[in-house]
Amino acid sequence: MRVSIGSDHAGFEQKQALVDYLVGKGYDVIDRGPDNDDRVDYPDYAAPVAHDVADGVAERGVLVCGTGIGMAMAADKVPGVRAANIINSEFAALCREHNDANVITLSGRFVPLEENERILDTFFATDFGGGRHAGRVQKIMELD
Ligand code: RB5
C-alpha cells in the first residue's frame, strides 16, 4: 500500500518516526515534509497529502500536527478526501468500518508515538464495512 504522509512542526518528530515505522512494515511511503521542525503552517502540508489521496497517487494519507484537528479540517476540504482525527485504536477501526476514512490525522503532542503506531496498524488493517454505511458515505461525498 502506498501512503502519503506529512506534518507541521508540532508533528514533525512523530512524523519522522512514523515514516520509519511504516517503511519498516513494508509500506511504500511518500514523505511530503517538512524535513525539519521549523515553524510552518499545517494547511501547506495537509494539501499535498490530501491531493495525493484524492488523485490516486496514494491509497491513504497520514497527517500529524499538535492535535490533528487543523490537519483534518484542511485535508477534508479537498474533494474526495474523508479525513478523520483519531486518538485511539477503537476510533481508528470505526473511521474505516463506518466512514471509509482515507486520511487519518494524528496528534503529535497529546498521543504517544506507540499509541499512534497502534492507531496506524488498525487504520491500515481495517476494511470499510459497506452495507448500511455505504449510502451514508455517499451522502458525505455529495457534499464535496
Ligand atoms: C501549532 O501550534 C498547532 O496549532 C497545530 O500543530 C495544530 O495542533 C492545529 O490544529
Boltz pocket constraint, residues with backbone or C-beta under 6 A from the ligand:
constraints:
  - pocket:
      binder: B
      contacts: [[A, 8], [A, 10], [A, 11], [A, 42], [A, 65], [A, 66], [A, 67], [A, 68], [A, 69], [A, 70], [A, 71]]
      max_distance: 6.0
